[in-house]
Amino acid sequence: MSSSDDIHTRVTAPGGVPAMTAQGTPAAQPAAFASVDEVAARFLAHNYVCDRRTATAIHLAERLTKPILVEGPAGVGKTELAKTLAAVLGTELVRLQCYEGLDEGKALYEWEYGKQLLYTQILRDKIGEVLSGTSTLSEAVDRIGQQATAFFSEKFLLDRPLLTAIRAPHRVVLLIDEVDRAEQEFEAFLLEVLSDFQVSVPELGTLRARFPPMVILTSNNVRELSDALKRRCLHLYFDYPSAERELEIVRLRAPEAARGLSEAVVRVVQGVRTLDLKKKPSVSETLDWVRALTILNTDQLTPALAEETLNLILKYEGDIERAKEKLPELLAGKKA
């Protein structure tokens, strides 16, 4: 896998360029959702339990052309929100996975220097013709400079996630995942993209979005994000769900599991989260546990089986030992 594949998903967009207004701004798009209720219903059809507040934010984000910043602990459905939104809209998901050290070159664009060098070698004779008649180094540099646009054109431009989303010939969903892991300098760079859906390429000028993407940013609260970034976004906070909602999610995502088993797993996970742990189990880990127990061909969570499989929801040995001590109470549905 190439380094570019590690940090983003490329778009394979159909051909055709949408109409632009006389002012050069994107043409109006038909609304994807007629109401908040339609958002919730269409997400539910894709097995995503979307509460009223989240559905309202998605509806408004589309109408106002604003990004959504989703904060909260890991594994509670933030990334899944963007994936489901792309599925609901029937479009591609362009994902930028943030990390410490991420810069513009990996997020926006790079020049394909290897390709430029190859073309230079192939066109060596032609370059000789261009330099014919020059007598000084200065004249040669000036002559080559006049041809610079040939090697700094879109033919040699390598799109990264942000530019991919902006140049897409139709609306896509742009996921900027775990933005809090990137440095503040990169966060400041994002402001132009999120405000105007445009980027500046010195050799080509300003590139504006034909169809502004729907943008979802996620944060696990590794660090505090700037007010400038938050001001440009609609805000959501995803916490661990209630027992009722978590059971609903499990029933949707793991319908093959016995209802009694799902209820027992959710009951134990809800109790485990009340313990003093290094890392609390997420909703995704609840689903892993239910699916694993189903694979083990059981329809009930016995004390022995629960103890054997606690490592599916807890990732630190100290947390596992602490949960084992309270397991009888947790299985009985008592507060730990």
GILINPE-V908177 format. One record per residue. RES is the residue in one small letter. PHI is phi in whole degrees, -180 to 180 (* if undefined). BURIAL is I if it has 24 or more other ideal C-beta (glycine too) atoms within 12 Angstrom, else O. D_FIRST is the distance of its C-alpha to the first C-alpha in Angstrom with 1 decimal. Layout:
res:phi:burial:d_first
RES:PHI:BURIAL:D_FIRST
RES:PHI:BURIAL:D_FIRST
//
This chain:
res:phi:burial:d_first
m:*:O:0.0
s:-74:O:3.8
s:-63:O:6.7
s:-67:O:8.2
d:-68:O:6.2
d:-68:O:7.1
i:-115:I:10.6
h:-158:I:11.6
t:-107:I:12.1
r:-77:I:13.2
v:-97:I:16.7
t:-112:O:17.9
a:-91:I:21.5
p:-69:O:24.5
g:-71:O:26.7
g:106:O:29.8
v:-114:O:30.7
p:-67:O:33.0
a:-66:O:36.4
m:-114:O:37.0
t:-75:O:40.3
a:-62:O:42.7
q:-84:O:41.6
g:83:O:38.0
t:-93:O:36.9
p:-60:I:34.8
a:-68:O:37.0
a:-65:O:37.9
q:-107:O:35.8
p:-65:O:37.5
a:-65:O:37.3
a:-78:I:34.7
f:-129:I:37.0
a:-81:O:40.8
s:-160:O:41.4
v:-64:I:40.1
d:-62:O:41.1
e:-67:O:38.9
v:-58:I:35.8
a:-61:I:36.6
a:-67:O:37.3
r:-71:I:34.2
f:-68:I:32.0
l:-63:O:34.0
a:-64:O:33.4
h:-103:O:29.7
n:64:O:30.6
y:-120:I:30.3
v:-81:I:33.5
c:-110:I:34.2
d:-73:I:37.3
r:-61:O:39.7
r:-65:O:38.6
t:-68:I:34.9
a:-61:I:36.0
t:-64:I:38.3
a:-62:I:35.7
i:-66:I:33.4
h:-61:I:36.4
l:-71:I:37.5
a:-61:I:34.1
e:-70:I:33.9
r:-72:O:37.5
l:-93:O:37.4
t:54:I:33.9
k:-125:I:33.0
p:-72:I:29.9
i:-116:I:30.1
l:-100:I:29.4
v:-111:I:29.0
e:-110:I:29.8
g:147:I:30.2
p:-65:I:29.0
a:-67:I:25.5
g:81:I:25.2
v:-109:I:28.1
g:108:I:26.5
k:-69:I:25.5
t:-66:I:22.0
e:-63:I:23.3
l:-59:I:25.9
a:-67:I:23.5
k:-62:I:21.7
t:-70:I:25.2
l:-60:I:26.5
a:-63:I:24.0
a:-66:O:24.9
v:-63:I:28.6
l:-81:I:28.4
g:67:O:26.5
t:-131:I:24.0
e:-85:I:20.3
l:-105:I:18.9
v:-106:I:17.2
r:-114:I:15.9
l:-112:I:15.9
q:-89:I:15.3
c:-83:I:17.7
y:-160:O:17.8
e:-65:O:20.2
g:98:O:19.8
l:-63:I:18.2
d:-128:O:20.0
e:-60:I:20.8
g:-60:O:18.4
k:-84:I:15.3
a:-100:I:17.3
l:-109:I:19.4
y:-164:I:18.6
e:-141:I:18.0
w:-89:I:19.6
e:-81:O:17.7
y:-64:O:19.7
g:-62:O:18.3
k:-68:O:19.4
q:-61:O:22.6
l:-65:O:23.4
l:-62:O:22.8
y:-62:O:25.2
t:-62:O:27.6
q:-68:O:27.8
i:-66:O:28.4
l:-97:O:31.0
r:-55:O:32.7
d:-64:O:36.0
k:-64:O:36.0
i:-64:O:35.5
g:-61:O:38.5
e:-65:O:40.5
v:-62:O:39.6
l:-84:O:40.9
s:-60:O:44.0
g:96:O:47.1
t:-83:O:45.8
s:-114:O:47.9
t:-128:O:46.4
l:-62:O:43.0
s:-63:O:43.6
e:-64:O:44.2
a:-64:O:41.1
v:-64:O:39.0
d:-63:O:40.7
r:-66:O:40.2
i:-65:O:36.4
g:-59:O:36.3
q:-68:O:37.7
q:-103:O:34.8
a:-61:O:32.1
t:-64:O:31.4
a:-67:O:30.2
f:-103:I:27.2
f:-122:O:26.7
s:-119:O:26.6
e:-63:O:24.3
k:-62:O:23.0
f:-108:I:21.2
l:-89:I:20.2
l:-105:I:16.6
d:-68:I:17.0
r:-105:I:15.5
p:-52:I:16.4
l:-63:I:20.0
l:-71:I:20.8
t:-58:I:19.0
a:-68:I:21.3
i:-72:I:24.3
r:-90:I:24.0
a:-61:I:23.4
p:-78:I:26.4
h:-157:I:27.2
r:-69:I:26.9
v:-122:I:23.7
v:-104:I:23.1
l:-104:I:21.5
l:-105:I:20.4
i:-104:I:20.5
d:-90:I:19.7
e:55:I:21.4
v:-62:I:22.9
d:-71:I:25.2
r:-84:I:22.5
a:-84:I:22.3
e:-73:O:25.3
q:-63:O:28.4
e:-63:O:27.8
f:-69:I:24.8
e:-59:I:26.8
a:-65:O:29.5
f:-62:I:27.2
l:-67:I:26.5
l:-60:I:30.2
e:-64:I:30.5
v:-64:I:27.7
l:-77:I:29.2
s:-82:O:32.8
d:-118:O:32.7
f:50:I:29.3
q:-148:I:29.1
v:-137:I:27.4
s:-109:O:28.8
v:-113:I:27.2
p:-50:O:29.8
e:-77:O:29.4
l:-118:O:29.6
g:98:O:31.6
t:-90:O:31.2
l:-107:I:28.8
r:-105:I:30.1
a:-67:I:28.7
r:-70:I:30.2
f:-125:I:29.8
p:-54:I:29.2
p:-71:I:26.4
m:-84:I:27.3
v:-111:I:25.8
i:-119:I:25.3
l:-107:I:24.8
t:-119:I:24.6
s:-145:I:25.9
n:-97:I:26.5
n:63:O:29.3
v:-65:O:27.8
r:-145:O:29.9
e:-76:O:32.4
l:-84:I:31.3
s:-73:I:33.6
d:-63:O:36.4
a:-62:O:35.3
l:-70:I:32.1
k:-63:I:33.9
r:-64:O:36.6
r:-86:I:34.3
c:-123:I:33.1
l:-78:I:34.6
h:-115:I:34.3
l:-134:I:33.6
y:-127:I:33.6
f:-103:I:32.3
d:-104:O:34.0
y:-62:I:34.0
p:-76:I:35.8
s:-67:O:39.3
a:-60:I:39.9
e:-63:O:40.9
r:-72:I:37.8
e:-64:I:35.4
l:-65:I:37.2
e:-62:I:36.9
i:-63:I:33.1
v:-62:I:32.9
r:-64:I:35.2
l:-76:I:33.0
r:-88:I:29.6
a:-133:I:31.0
p:-66:O:34.0
e:-75:O:34.1
a:-77:I:35.3
a:-64:O:39.0
r:-60:O:40.5
g:-62:O:42.3
l:-65:I:39.1
s:-60:I:37.3
e:-64:I:40.3
a:-66:I:40.5
v:-63:I:36.9
v:-62:I:37.2
r:-61:I:40.5
v:-68:I:39.1
v:-61:I:36.1
q:-59:I:38.4
g:-70:I:40.6
v:-59:I:37.9
r:-66:I:36.9
t:-83:O:40.4
l:-80:I:40.1
d:-84:O:39.4
l:-116:I:35.7
k:-73:O:33.0
k:-142:I:30.6
k:-78:I:32.0
p:-68:I:30.4
s:-92:I:28.7
v:-65:I:29.2
s:-63:I:25.8
e:-75:I:26.9
t:-60:I:30.2
l:-63:I:28.5
d:-59:I:26.5
w:-66:I:29.9
v:-62:I:31.7
r:-66:I:29.1
a:-65:I:29.1
l:-66:I:32.9
t:-66:I:33.0
i:-62:O:31.0
l:-77:O:33.6
n:62:O:36.1
t:-125:I:38.3
d:-119:O:40.0
q:-148:O:41.2
l:-100:I:40.1
t:-84:O:42.3
p:-56:O:42.7
a:-65:O:41.3
l:-69:I:38.2
a:-62:I:37.6
e:-65:O:37.8
e:-68:O:35.5
t:-115:I:32.7
l:-61:I:33.1
n:-66:O:29.9
l:-76:I:28.1
i:-115:I:29.4
l:-122:I:30.1
k:-111:O:27.6
y:-124:O:30.2
e:-62:O:32.9
g:-62:O:35.6
d:-65:I:34.8
i:-63:I:35.0
e:-63:O:38.3
r:-65:I:39.7
a:-69:I:38.9
k:-60:I:40.4
e:-62:O:43.6
k:-100:I:43.9
l:-57:I:42.6
p:-58:O:46.1
e:-68:O:46.8
l:-65:I:43.5
l:-67:I:43.9
a:-82:O:47.4
g:82:O:46.2
k:-89:O:48.0
k:-71:O:46.9
a:-72:I:45.5
//
